[in-house]
Amino acid sequence: MTIILNILFALQTFSMTVNPEPHNRPITLFNFSKGINIKNWRIVNDDVMGGISTSSFKLSKAGHGIFQGDVSTENNGGFASVRYVMDEMNIKASTTIIIKVKGDGKNYQFRIKNKMSDYFSYITTFSTNGEWQVIELKLEDFYASFRGRKLEIPNFDKKRIDQIAILIANGADEAFKLEIDKIELY
């Protein structure tokens, strides 16, 4: 009987090692690579409200997403963004978004929407240093914001995401460039 229990314990331990719990595996939101389709990534700049900032989003020869442009504070503007609308993603076991980026020393916002119909986004800010970085963004730190104002709504505690976005709005006229390698949930 002891031998059978030891074998069952060994098999269970082996099974847990080979097949870890699903929440331990990353969920890829987007992994940039050569030839990947980026048609669901959309530019939204301050021209929607009269501003004159410009930006573009393309795939580099190396297979990275390149978000770049010029932010202008003229005409009450001051932001540029790129958004990825995706199928509803169930994230109930996830706690962290991990992004691998190479920035230009500027600050950016990472934004998520629980539902496309929400008028606001949940946001957090990250800083870049000119080198490739792996940045961890805790979902519980994302706060509700609309048009640059923090809302009196609890921080993100939802079980799904419909949209992710990256936005630059540092209150300055500036050129920017951000390379993106991958975006994952843990």
N, C-alpha and C positions, 0 to 999 in steps of 0.2 A: 504493500500500500504506500509506503514511504517513497519508493522508487517512482510510482505513478504520480504522486503529488509533486515530486521534484521535476519530473518530465513536464507536467502541465505548467508548473511555475516557469520553467525554462522556456517553454513555447510561448507563454504569455509575455514574458520579458522580451523575447526575440521579436514577437509581433509588435510590441509597443515601440521597439527600437526601429524596426523596418518601416512601420506605418505610424508615424507620429500623428498626434491629434491634428485635425484640419486647421485649427486656429494657429498652429505653429508654422504653417506654410504661408509664404507670401501670396497675396492676391495681386496679380499684375493689373494695374489700371491702364498703363500704356508703357510699352517697351519700344523705344525708337530703334530702328535698324535700317540698313539700306533697302530701298524699295517698299518700305511700309506705307500704307495708305494713311495720309493725314487729312483727308477731306472733311472729317468731322471736327477738326480744329478750326475755330472761327475767330477772326479779329473783331474786337469791339473797342473803339477808341472814344475819346471825349467829343468827337464830331457828332455823336448822337445828341449832344446838348450844346452845340455851337463851338466847341473847341477845335484846335487845328493840329493836335498831335497825330503822328503817323506811325504805323508799325507794320511789320510783315511777319509771316511764319512760314518757314520752309524746312526742307530736309537737307542737311549738309551731305557732302560726298562721303563723309565718314559714317553717316547714318544717325546723326543727332538732330533733334528738333532745334531750330534756331529762331528765337523770338528776339527781334531787334527793331529799333526805330528811334524816333525823336519825340520826347515829351515837351509840350509847350504849355505854359500857363496863360497864354493869351486867350482872350474871349472867354474867360472863366473856365478854361480847360485845365488839364494837368494829369491825365492818365492815359495809359494804353494797356490793353489786355488781350489775352488769347484764351479761348474757352473750348473745352472738349465736352460735347454732349454725348452721353453714352447711354446704353441700356441701363435700366435700374439695377444697381449693384447692391446685393445684400451684404452688409458689413458687420453683422451683429457680434461676431467674436473679435473684431479688429479694434485696436486701440491707437495705432500709430500709422501715419503716412510717412514713407521714406522716399525722398527724391534724390537723384544723383544729377547734379548740375555743375556747370562751370559758368560763373558770372563775371561781372566786371567791377566788383567792389561795391555795388549798390544794393539797396534793400528792395525786396519784392514782397508781394502778398501772395500767399497760396489761399485759394478760395474754394469752398465746396458748397453745393446746394443739395439739400435733402430732397426737395421736389422742384421740378422745373417751374411749377406754378407759384412758388414762393417769390415774393418781391425782393427779398433780402438774401444775402449770402452769409455763410460762416467763414471767418477769415482769421489768419494768423500771419505774422511777418517773419521773413527769414533774411539773413544777410549773406552776401557772397564775398569771396576774397580773391577772385582772379584765377583760382585753381579749381580742379575737380573736387567736389565735396559731396559727401553723403550726409544729408540733413534729415533729422528725425523731427516730425511734427506731431505732437500728441493731439488726438482728436478732442480730448476734453479741454484743450486750450483754445480751440476755435470759438470765437464769439460772433454773435449776430451783428451785421452792419448793413446799412443802406445809405448810399451816396456819401460815404465817408464818415458816417455817424454811427457810433455804437448804440445798439438798441437794448432796451430793458427786457431782454429775452434770455433765458438760461443758455449757457454755452452748449455746444453741440453734444447731443446725447441720443442721436437717432440711430436707426438700424439700416439705413440705406442712403445711397448717394446717387444722384442723377447727373451731376455736372461737376467738373473740376475746372479751375481757371488759375492763371497767373497774371498778376496785375502789377504795374509799376506806377506809383503816385507819391513821389517824395517832396512835392511842393516846390519843384525846381525845374527850370528848363534844362534838359539833359538828353544826350544820346545814350542809348543802352543796348546791351547785347547779352542774352542769356542762352546758353546751350543746355539742352535737356537730354539726358540719356535714358532714364526710366523713372517711373512713378509706381510705387507699390504700397499695399496695405499690409500691416502685420497686426 
